[in-house]
């Protein structure tokens, strides 16, 4: 009986949490934009989901505008101002860096999964930086920055490692993160529940 309940929980928890997060995002966007839309077009023309559609259109338009040279320069100046506000700077930088890390193209050589040997132990990590030209004091030559995720947590450890100590692995970042976050229990989404 206990084993059946455990198996049911393991099977249904990821689906339930995924649906809950998607519903929360939908409701957040719907609440945020829905009131404005109702005020602009009237409640008789409003339908559920219109807030989400408007949010997607606004994100697309904003992304298109930011691709222009002048807006990119203005955005950079705005970010420089944000970097001068003490508390806001820390929060904004952390979120911005995380988003940039997740969207970095693989062609730039980053987000490469590697094994790093420490004595008899091998750790799996992700290369996040290979160029230290702006941080010369951190690197003594031919080194890379490797992020080691902590299992069942959001955080991790960042280490500067000599290139001679790393070995590239033919594994996508997504599969590597699944492996690391679940403490090696999963590497792909094909695994069946225990």
Residue pairs with C-beta under 8 A, 6 or more apart in sequence:
6 194
7 193
7 194
10 193
10 194
11 193
26 52
29 51
29 52
29 55
30 48
30 49
30 50
30 51
30 52
31 51
32 51
32 55
33 50
33 51
33 52
33 54
33 55
33 58
34 46
34 50
34 51
37 46
37 50
37 51
37 54
38 46
65 71
66 72
66 75
79 92
79 96
82 88
82 89
82 92
83 89
83 92
83 93
101 110
101 111
101 128
104 110
104 111
106 112
109 127
109 130
110 127
110 128
110 129
110 130
111 126
111 127
111 128
111 173
112 126
112 127
112 168
113 124
113 125
113 126
113 127
113 168
113 169
113 171
113 172
113 173
113 176
114 124
114 125
114 126
114 127
114 146
114 166
114 167
114 168
114 169
115 122
115 123
115 124
115 125
115 166
115 167
115 169
116 122
116 123
116 124
116 125
116 146
116 148
116 159
116 161
116 165
116 166
116 167
117 165
117 167
123 148
124 148
124 169
124 176
124 179
124 180
125 146
125 147
125 148
125 149
125 159
126 146
126 147
126 149
126 173
126 176
126 177
127 144
127 145
127 146
127 147
127 166
128 145
128 146
128 147
128 158
129 144
129 145
130 144
130 145
132 138
132 139
132 143
132 145
138 160
139 160
141 162
142 162
142 163
142 164
143 160
143 161
143 162
143 163
144 160
144 161
144 163
144 166
145 158
145 159
145 160
145 161
146 158
146 159
146 160
146 161
146 166
147 156
147 157
147 158
148 156
148 157
148 158
148 159
148 180
149 155
149 156
149 177
149 180
149 181
150 156
150 157
151 180
151 181
151 182
151 183
151 184
152 181
152 182
152 183
153 181
169 176
171 179
171 187
175 187
175 188
178 186
178 187
178 188
178 189
179 186
179 187
